[in-house]
Amino acid sequence: MVSFTSIKIINEIKKTNVKELQDHWTFIVKDHSDHYIFGKTEQRLTNVHPNNALIMQQQLEMNLRDPQLVVRTNHQWLFIYVGENLIYKYSATDKQKEPGLLQTTVHLPKNYQQQKLRIITKTPYEYYAGIPARVFIGEAAEVNRFFILHSLPQLLLLVICSALIILMLGLLFLKPRVSRKDLVLSLILIGFIFLVGMQSIVLNIPASSLLSPSTLSILYNLTAILIPVFLTNYYLLRTKKYQHYYLYGVGSQIFLLAFGFLCILAGKLSLPIAVQIFSGFNVFMTLYTSAIALAESADQNRFYIICSPGIIMAAFIHCFFYIQLFAGAANLTTDWPLILFAGLMVLISGYHFEEGFRLIQHFRIKQQEETQQLLLMKEKQNNLLTTFKLLTEKEADRNEKTPNLTYLLQQMRDYYQKEFRKKAKFFSCQLAVRADTQLLNEENLYLLIQLFEKFLNESQFGSIDISIQQENDQLIIESNTSAFARHSFDESVTMAPPFDRHETLANAVKQSNGEWQWQTKEKKQYFKITLGL
């Protein structure tokens, strides 16, 4: 699908008569008029210093009915001459003292043929000095179509980024429980995707024409600085064993970022120069990240096992791109950093979604299992209550008395003493209830069974001491429990009780209009339940 679309776009671009003037240029450096250089716009010119004018000229020969010239410069002031006539000027003003990212469209005069096109650029920045302007020429009706076709990949990337952000936010709401780490991971990834989308807008020629050169410069430079920072911070949260090693690199990156922005705010550093400093540091960070990714994948970190091939490949291509720039390449037609970041965005987002949906599916399965266990537990409680009532009636008939609460509690105690003994747990239950006390309602009896079952089945309870006593018209249930301890010949293992608020039991007490107290002191837990008779 992507290949077919790419071929279709390329064929449509070839149908237009718009041409980039890359060859047959004569370059002259001002104040070095005897130094002529003949060549292409693909290479940076050496020996061009900041604020020195670079002149590039060639003769216009194309025969066009409505000729239009499009010139793109990178943080450079621009002057365009046809013959001796100045037809366009972009220079410093009171509002804009530093050049930005410029793309301008200029109509050529009717007598343009066989005249010399002269383009003069100069910049206050050393890095951008010597970079030739990119020049396009064609029929006015075809120029817009040409650049719209060129911008379709950036438009597609913007749509993908927008869709991913919406899906990320949706996934956050769908997750049943979101830990702080998961939330931070999701927010960092959303920020990374947003910045990639912003950069695609800046590089989208029709969209960028709506913004001023200085605004485009600020947006492009900020996204170029922040995209690697968001990405490395995401990697940092995904590391486990080697996180403290990777923290040194990410910490240095954040320190450099903070120091750079302070210098920019103080007026000691300009944003375009800061980008080049960060780019140099990012070459180191890409290689360092590759080493960490390999180490983490070797340690069976699932994220890096899946994503490390893409991370390592992107790192080496990124380094090769910067080597090209350091070697003097200019006006590269392929924006490799954006392509690589877009690829990593799709790869990491895919893993993030798979992990999120797996978590949701696991929670739903667990929820179904818990529901099934709850139904089984309810059924068991019903059976136990029915059994206890029958045994209570039998015991009362044998003693020729009316069934009462004392008989029922004795049946419960006898049953659970046997059950606790089977699980090698200590169980003690003292009863102090008047003989004439009537049976509790079923809701409160279920509550007692639920309490005994909790102590019986949950592994953190090892020693249970319960007292049930009657005070006036209230039944007070108190219990002291301690953590389970197992001793062997050579070791002693103590399982501390997990942090459990016993919400189910507390809600059951509230529904019975009772009072609930619970405290944890060291390895012991204290319960107190007060029920009305």
C-alpha positions as CSV (number, residue, x, y, z in Angstrom):
1,M,0.0,0.0,0.0
2,V,2.8,2.4,1.0
3,S,4.9,1.4,-2.0
4,F,2.0,1.8,-4.4
5,T,1.2,5.3,-2.9
6,S,4.9,6.3,-3.1
7,I,5.1,5.3,-6.8
8,K,1.9,7.1,-7.6
9,I,3.1,10.3,-5.9
10,I,6.5,10.1,-7.7
11,N,4.8,9.7,-11.1
12,E,2.5,12.6,-10.4
13,I,5.5,14.8,-9.5
14,K,7.3,13.8,-12.7
15,K,4.2,15.0,-14.7
16,T,4.7,18.6,-13.4
17,N,7.2,20.9,-15.2
18,V,8.6,22.2,-12.0
19,K,12.4,21.7,-11.8
20,E,14.9,22.2,-9.0
21,L,18.0,24.1,-10.2
22,Q,20.7,22.0,-8.6
23,D,23.4,22.1,-11.4
24,H,25.3,24.7,-13.4
25,W,25.7,27.2,-10.5
26,T,28.6,29.7,-10.2
27,F,29.3,30.5,-6.5
28,I,31.2,33.6,-5.5
29,V,32.1,34.6,-1.9
30,K,31.9,38.4,-1.4
31,D,35.2,40.1,-1.0
32,H,36.7,37.1,-2.8
33,S,35.5,38.0,-6.3
34,D,38.5,36.2,-7.9
35,H,37.4,33.0,-6.3
36,Y,34.8,31.3,-8.5
37,I,33.4,27.9,-7.7
38,F,31.3,25.9,-10.2
39,G,29.1,23.1,-8.9
40,K,25.9,21.9,-7.4
41,T,23.8,23.0,-4.4
42,E,24.3,19.6,-2.7
43,Q,27.6,20.6,-1.0
44,R,28.4,23.2,1.6
45,L,30.9,25.8,0.5
46,T,34.0,26.2,2.7
47,N,35.7,29.4,3.7
48,V,32.3,31.3,4.0
49,H,32.2,33.1,7.3
50,P,29.2,34.5,9.2
51,N,27.8,37.6,7.7
52,N,29.8,37.1,4.5
53,A,27.5,37.1,1.4
54,L,27.4,34.0,-0.7
55,I,26.5,34.7,-4.3
56,M,25.1,32.0,-6.5
57,Q,24.2,32.7,-10.2
58,Q,23.3,31.0,-13.4
59,Q,21.6,31.9,-16.7
60,L,17.8,31.3,-17.0
61,E,17.0,29.3,-20.1
62,M,13.7,27.5,-19.5
63,N,10.8,28.8,-21.7
64,L,7.8,29.3,-19.5
65,R,4.6,31.2,-20.1
66,D,4.0,32.2,-16.4
67,P,7.4,31.6,-14.7
68,Q,7.5,31.3,-10.9
69,L,10.6,31.0,-8.8
70,V,10.5,29.2,-5.3
71,V,13.6,29.7,-3.1
72,R,14.2,28.0,0.3
73,T,16.8,29.1,2.7
74,N,17.9,27.9,6.1
75,H,18.4,30.7,8.7
76,Q,19.8,33.0,6.0
77,W,18.9,36.5,4.7
78,L,18.0,36.5,1.0
79,F,18.3,38.8,-2.0
80,I,17.1,37.8,-5.5
81,Y,18.2,39.6,-8.6
82,V,17.2,39.0,-12.3
83,G,19.8,40.8,-14.3
84,E,20.4,44.0,-12.3
85,N,16.9,44.2,-10.9
86,L,16.2,43.3,-7.3
87,I,13.0,41.3,-7.3
88,Y,12.9,40.0,-3.7
89,K,14.5,41.0,-0.4
90,Y,14.4,39.3,3.0
91,S,16.6,41.1,5.5
92,A,16.8,42.2,9.1
93,T,14.1,44.5,10.5
94,D,13.3,46.0,13.9
95,K,10.8,43.1,14.5
96,Q,13.1,40.3,13.2
97,K,16.8,40.7,13.8
98,E,17.7,37.0,13.1
99,P,16.8,35.0,10.0
100,G,14.5,32.0,10.1
101,L,13.4,29.2,7.9
102,L,12.2,30.8,4.6
103,Q,10.3,29.6,1.6
104,T,9.3,32.3,-0.7
105,T,7.5,32.4,-4.1
106,V,8.5,35.1,-6.7
107,H,7.0,35.8,-10.1
108,L,9.8,36.3,-12.7
109,P,9.5,39.3,-15.1
110,K,8.5,38.6,-18.7
111,N,12.0,39.2,-20.1
112,Y,13.6,36.7,-17.7
113,Q,15.0,34.4,-20.4
114,Q,18.8,34.6,-21.1
115,Q,19.1,36.9,-18.1
116,K,21.3,36.0,-15.1
117,L,19.6,34.8,-11.9
118,R,21.6,36.0,-8.9
119,I,20.8,34.8,-5.4
120,I,22.7,36.3,-2.4
121,T,22.5,34.8,1.0
122,K,24.2,35.6,4.3
123,T,23.7,34.5,7.9
124,P,25.0,35.5,11.3
125,Y,25.4,31.7,12.2
126,E,28.6,29.9,11.4
127,Y,26.9,26.6,10.9
128,Y,24.5,27.9,8.2
129,A,27.2,30.0,6.4
130,G,28.1,28.4,3.1
131,I,24.8,26.4,2.6
132,P,23.4,27.2,-0.9
133,A,19.8,28.1,-1.2
134,R,17.4,25.6,-2.9
135,V,15.9,27.0,-6.0
136,F,12.8,25.7,-7.9
137,I,11.3,27.0,-11.2
138,G,8.2,26.2,-13.1
139,E,4.8,27.3,-14.3
140,A,2.8,29.1,-11.6
141,A,-0.1,26.8,-12.0
142,E,2.1,23.7,-11.4
143,V,4.2,25.0,-8.5
144,N,1.5,24.6,-5.8
145,R,0.6,21.1,-7.1
146,F,4.3,20.1,-7.1
147,F,4.8,21.1,-3.4
148,I,1.5,19.7,-2.3
149,L,2.5,16.3,-3.8
150,H,5.9,16.6,-2.0
151,S,4.1,17.3,1.3
152,L,1.8,14.3,1.3
153,P,4.2,12.1,3.3
154,Q,4.3,14.7,6.0
155,L,0.5,15.0,5.9
156,L,0.2,11.3,6.3
157,L,2.6,11.4,9.2
158,L,0.6,14.1,10.9
159,V,-2.6,12.0,10.5
160,I,-0.8,9.0,12.0
161,C,0.5,11.1,15.0
162,S,-3.0,12.5,15.6
163,A,-4.6,9.0,15.5
164,L,-1.9,7.6,17.8
165,I,-2.4,10.3,20.4
166,I,-6.2,9.7,20.4
167,L,-5.6,5.9,20.8
168,M,-3.1,6.5,23.6
169,L,-5.6,8.6,25.6
170,G,-8.3,6.1,24.9
171,L,-6.0,3.3,26.2
172,L,-5.3,5.2,29.4
173,F,-9.1,5.4,30.1
174,L,-9.6,1.8,29.2
175,K,-6.9,0.5,31.6
176,P,-8.6,-0.6,34.8
177,R,-5.7,0.4,37.0
178,V,-2.9,2.8,35.9
179,S,0.2,2.9,38.0
180,R,2.2,6.1,38.3
181,K,5.0,4.6,36.1
182,D,2.5,3.6,33.4
183,L,0.9,7.1,33.5
184,V,4.4,8.8,33.1
185,L,5.3,6.3,30.3
186,S,2.1,7.1,28.4
187,L,2.4,10.9,28.9
188,I,6.1,10.9,27.7
189,L,5.1,8.8,24.6
190,I,2.2,11.1,23.9
191,G,4.6,14.1,24.1
192,F,7.1,12.4,21.8
193,I,4.3,11.7,19.2
194,F,3.0,15.2,19.5
195,L,6.5,16.7,18.8
196,V,7.0,14.4,15.8
197,G,3.6,15.6,14.5
198,M,4.6,19.2,15.1
199,Q,7.9,18.7,13.1
200,S,5.9,17.2,10.3
201,I,3.8,20.4,10.2
202,V,6.9,22.6,10.0
203,L,8.3,20.5,7.2
204,N,5.0,20.4,5.3
205,I,5.5,23.2,2.8
206,P,1.9,24.3,2.2
207,A,1.2,24.3,5.9
208,S,4.5,26.0,6.8
209,S,3.7,28.8,4.3
210,L,1.0,30.0,6.8
211,L,3.7,30.8,9.4
212,S,6.4,33.4,9.5
213,P,10.1,32.3,9.0
214,S,10.9,33.1,12.7
215,T,8.0,31.0,14.0
216,L,9.0,28.1,11.7
217,S,12.5,28.4,13.0
218,I,11.4,28.3,16.7
219,L,9.1,25.3,16.1
220,Y,11.6,23.3,14.1
221,N,14.5,24.0,16.5
222,L,12.5,23.2,19.6
223,T,11.1,20.0,18.2
224,A,14.6,19.0,17.0
225,I,15.9,19.5,20.6
226,L,13.0,18.0,22.5
227,I,12.2,14.9,20.4
228,P,15.4,13.0,21.4
229,V,15.0,14.1,25.1
230,F,11.4,12.6,25.3
231,L,12.6,9.4,23.5
232,T,15.6,8.8,25.8
233,N,13.4,9.4,28.9
234,Y,11.0,6.8,27.7
235,Y,13.9,4.4,27.2
236,L,15.1,5.2,30.7
237,L,11.8,4.2,32.2
238,R,11.8,1.0,30.2
239,T,15.3,-0.1,31.4
240,K,15.6,-2.3,34.5
241,K,19.0,-3.8,35.3
242,Y,21.1,-1.1,33.6
243,Q,18.8,1.8,34.5
244,H,21.4,3.5,36.8
245,Y,24.0,3.4,34.0
246,Y,21.6,4.9,31.4
247,L,20.6,7.5,34.0
248,Y,24.0,9.1,33.7
249,G,23.6,9.7,30.0
250,V,20.0,10.9,30.3
251,G,20.9,13.1,33.3
252,S,23.7,14.7,31.2
253,Q,21.3,15.3,28.4
254,I,18.7,17.0,30.7
255,F,21.4,19.1,32.3
256,L,22.7,20.2,28.9
257,L,19.1,21.0,27.9
258,A,18.4,23.1,31.1
259,F,21.8,24.9,30.8
260,G,21.2,25.6,27.1
261,F,17.7,27.1,27.7
262,L,19.1,29.2,30.5
263,C,21.8,30.6,28.1
264,I,19.1,31.2,25.5
265,L,16.9,33.1,28.0
266,A,20.0,35.1,29.1
267,G,20.8,36.0,25.5
268,K,24.1,34.2,25.5
269,L,23.1,31.6,23.0
270,S,20.8,31.5,20.0
271,L,18.3,28.7,19.4
272,P,19.7,27.6,16.0
273,I,23.2,27.3,17.4
274,A,21.9,25.3,20.4
275,V,20.4,22.8,18.0
276,Q,23.8,22.0,16.6
277,I,25.2,21.5,20.1
278,F,22.4,19.2,21.0
279,S,22.7,17.3,17.7
280,G,26.4,16.6,18.4
281,F,25.5,15.3,21.9
282,N,22.7,13.2,20.4
283,V,25.2,11.3,18.2
284,F,26.8,10.1,21.4
285,M,23.4,9.3,23.0
286,T,22.3,7.2,20.1
287,L,25.3,4.9,20.4
288,Y,25.0,4.8,24.2
289,T,21.3,3.9,23.9
290,S,22.2,1.1,21.5
291,A,24.7,-0.4,24.0
292,I,22.0,-0.2,26.8
293,A,19.4,-1.7,24.5
294,L,21.7,-4.7,23.7
295,A,22.5,-5.2,27.4
296,E,18.8,-5.0,28.4
297,S,17.7,-7.4,25.7
298,A,20.4,-9.9,26.8
299,D,18.9,-9.6,30.3
300,Q,15.5,-10.7,28.9
301,N,13.8,-7.2,29.1
302,R,10.8,-7.8,26.9
303,F,10.6,-4.2,25.6
304,Y,14.2,-4.2,24.4
305,I,14.0,-7.8,23.0
306,I,11.3,-6.6,20.7
307,C,12.4,-3.0,20.0
308,S,16.2,-3.2,20.2
309,P,16.7,-4.1,16.5
310,G,14.8,-1.0,15.4
311,I,16.6,1.2,18.1
312,I,20.0,0.0,17.0
313,M,19.3,0.3,13.3
314,A,17.9,3.9,13.8
315,A,21.0,4.8,15.9
316,F,23.5,3.8,13.1
317,I,21.5,5.5,10.3
318,H,21.2,8.6,12.5
319,C,25.0,8.6,13.0
320,F,25.6,8.2,9.3
321,F,23.3,11.1,8.6
322,Y,25.3,13.4,10.9
323,I,28.6,12.1,9.4
324,Q,27.3,13.3,6.0
325,L,26.6,16.8,7.5
326,F,30.0,16.9,9.1
327,A,31.6,15.9,5.8
328,G,30.0,18.9,4.1
329,A,26.7,17.6,2.7
330,A,23.9,20.2,2.4
331,N,20.3,20.4,1.2
332,L,19.7,16.6,1.6
333,T,16.4,15.7,0.0
334,T,15.6,13.0,2.6
335,D,15.0,14.1,6.2
336,W,16.4,11.0,7.8
337,P,15.9,12.1,11.4
338,L,12.2,12.6,10.9
339,I,11.9,9.2,9.1
340,L,13.8,7.4,11.9
341,F,11.8,9.1,14.7
342,A,8.5,8.3,12.9
343,G,9.6,4.6,12.5
344,L,10.6,4.4,16.2
345,M,7.2,6.1,17.1
346,V,5.3,3.4,15.2
347,L,7.4,0.6,16.7
348,I,7.2,1.8,20.3
349,S,3.5,2.7,20.0
350,G,2.8,-0.8,18.7
351,Y,4.5,-2.3,21.7
352,H,2.7,0.1,24.0
353,F,-0.7,-0.8,22.6
354,E,0.1,-4.6,22.7
355,E,1.2,-4.3,26.3
356,G,-1.9,-2.2,27.2
357,F,-4.4,-4.6,25.5
358,R,-2.7,-7.6,27.1
359,L,-3.1,-6.0,30.5
360,I,-6.8,-5.2,29.9
361,Q,-7.4,-8.8,28.7
362,H,-5.5,-10.2,31.8
363,F,-7.6,-8.0,34.1
364,R,-10.9,-9.1,32.4
365,I,-9.9,-12.8,32.8
366,K,-8.9,-12.2,36.4
367,Q,-12.2,-10.4,36.9
368,Q,-14.1,-13.3,35.5
369,E,-12.2,-15.7,37.7
370,E,-12.9,-13.6,40.8
371,T,-16.6,-13.4,39.9
372,Q,-16.6,-17.2,39.5
373,Q,-14.8,-17.6,42.9
374,L,-17.3,-15.2,44.5
375,L,-20.2,-17.2,43.2
376,L,-18.6,-20.4,44.5
377,M,-17.9,-18.7,47.9
378,K,-21.5,-17.5,48.1
379,E,-22.7,-21.0,47.4
380,K,-20.4,-22.5,50.0
381,Q,-21.6,-19.9,52.6
382,N,-25.2,-20.8,51.9
383,N,-24.5,-24.5,52.3
384,L,-22.5,-23.8,55.5
385,L,-25.3,-21.7,57.0
386,T,-27.9,-24.3,56.1
387,T,-25.8,-27.0,57.7
388,F,-25.1,-24.9,60.9
389,K,-28.8,-24.2,61.3
390,L,-29.7,-27.9,60.9
391,L,-27.1,-28.9,63.4
392,T,-28.3,-26.2,65.8
393,E,-31.9,-27.4,65.6
394,K,-30.7,-31.0,66.2
395,E,-28.6,-30.0,69.2
396,A,-31.5,-27.9,70.6
397,D,-34.0,-30.8,70.2
398,R,-31.6,-33.2,71.9
399,N,-31.4,-30.9,74.9
400,E,-35.1,-30.1,74.6
401,K,-34.5,-26.4,74.2
402,T,-35.2,-23.7,71.6
403,P,-32.5,-23.1,69.0
404,N,-30.4,-20.0,70.0
405,L,-27.2,-18.1,69.0
406,T,-25.0,-20.0,71.5
407,Y,-25.7,-23.4,69.8
408,L,-25.1,-22.0,66.4
409,L,-21.8,-20.3,67.4
410,Q,-20.6,-23.6,69.0
411,Q,-21.4,-25.5,65.7
412,M,-19.3,-22.9,63.8
413,R,-16.4,-23.1,66.3
414,D,-16.3,-26.9,66.1
415,Y,-16.4,-26.9,62.4
416,Y,-13.7,-24.3,61.9
417,Q,-11.4,-25.8,64.5
418,K,-11.2,-29.0,62.3
419,E,-10.7,-26.9,59.2
420,F,-7.9,-24.8,60.7
421,R,-6.2,-27.9,62.0
422,K,-6.1,-29.3,58.5
423,K,-4.2,-26.3,57.3
424,A,-1.8,-26.3,60.3
425,K,-3.1,-23.0,61.6
426,F,-3.6,-22.2,65.2
427,F,-7.2,-21.3,66.0
428,S,-8.8,-20.2,69.2
429,C,-12.4,-19.0,69.7
430,Q,-13.9,-17.9,73.0
431,L,-17.7,-17.5,73.3
432,A,-19.5,-15.4,75.9
433,V,-23.1,-15.2,74.8
434,R,-26.2,-15.5,76.9
435,A,-28.1,-18.8,76.5
436,D,-31.4,-17.1,75.7
437,T,-30.1,-15.0,72.9
438,Q,-32.0,-15.6,69.7
439,L,-30.4,-16.3,66.3
440,L,-29.0,-13.4,64.3
441,N,-30.5,-12.5,61.0
442,E,-29.1,-14.3,58.0
443,E,-27.1,-11.2,56.9
444,N,-25.1,-11.1,60.1
445,L,-24.6,-14.9,60.1
446,Y,-23.2,-14.7,56.6
447,L,-20.9,-12.0,57.9
448,L,-19.5,-14.4,60.6
449,I,-19.0,-17.1,58.1
450,Q,-17.2,-14.7,55.7
451,L,-14.9,-13.6,58.6
452,F,-14.0,-17.3,59.4
453,E,-13.5,-18.1,55.8
454,K,-11.2,-15.2,55.3
455,F,-8.9,-16.3,58.2
456,L,-9.0,-19.8,56.9
457,N,-8.2,-19.3,53.3
458,E,-5.8,-16.3,53.2
459,S,-2.2,-17.3,53.6
460,Q,-1.1,-14.2,55.6
461,F,-3.1,-15.3,58.6
462,G,-1.2,-17.9,60.7
463,S,-2.4,-17.6,64.2
464,I,-6.0,-16.5,64.9
465,D,-7.5,-15.7,68.3
466,I,-11.2,-14.7,68.2
467,S,-13.6,-13.7,71.0
468,I,-17.3,-13.3,70.5
469,Q,-19.1,-11.8,73.5
470,Q,-22.4,-10.2,74.1
471,E,-22.7,-6.8,75.8
472,N,-26.3,-5.6,76.3
473,D,-27.9,-5.6,72.9
474,Q,-24.6,-5.8,70.9
475,L,-22.4,-8.7,69.7
476,I,-18.7,-7.7,69.8
477,I,-16.3,-9.8,67.7
478,E,-12.6,-9.2,68.4
479,S,-9.7,-10.9,66.8
480,N,-5.9,-10.8,67.0
481,T,-4.1,-12.4,64.1
482,S,-0.4,-12.8,63.4
483,A,1.6,-13.5,60.2
484,F,2.2,-17.1,59.3
485,A,5.7,-18.4,60.3
486,R,7.3,-21.7,59.1
487,H,10.5,-23.0,60.7
488,S,12.9,-25.6,59.3
489,F,16.2,-27.0,60.4
490,D,18.3,-24.3,58.6
491,E,16.0,-21.4,58.0
492,S,13.1,-19.3,59.3
493,V,10.7,-17.8,56.8
494,T,8.2,-15.2,57.8
495,M,5.5,-14.0,55.4
496,A,4.5,-10.5,56.3
497,P,0.8,-9.7,55.7
498,P,0.3,-7.7,52.5
499,F,-1.3,-4.3,52.7
500,D,-5.0,-5.2,52.6
501,R,-7.8,-2.9,53.6
502,H,-10.3,-5.9,53.7
503,E,-12.7,-3.7,51.7
504,T,-15.2,-6.6,51.0
505,L,-15.5,-7.5,54.7
506,A,-15.8,-3.8,55.7
507,N,-18.6,-3.2,53.2
508,A,-20.4,-6.3,54.5
509,V,-20.2,-4.8,58.1
510,K,-21.6,-1.5,56.9
511,Q,-24.5,-3.2,55.1
512,S,-25.3,-4.9,58.4
513,N,-25.4,-1.5,60.2
514,G,-22.4,-2.6,62.3
515,E,-19.2,-0.8,63.3
516,W,-15.8,-1.8,62.0
517,Q,-12.3,-1.3,63.3
518,W,-9.0,-2.6,61.9
519,Q,-5.4,-1.9,62.9
520,T,-2.0,-3.3,61.9
521,K,0.8,-3.3,64.4
522,E,4.1,-4.8,63.2
523,K,3.1,-8.4,62.2
524,K,-0.2,-8.4,64.0
525,Q,-3.6,-7.3,62.9
526,Y,-6.5,-6.4,65.2
527,F,-10.2,-6.6,64.1
528,K,-13.2,-5.4,66.0
529,I,-16.7,-5.8,64.7
530,T,-19.8,-4.6,66.6
531,L,-23.2,-5.9,65.5
532,G,-26.7,-5.1,66.9
533,L,-28.7,-8.0,68.2
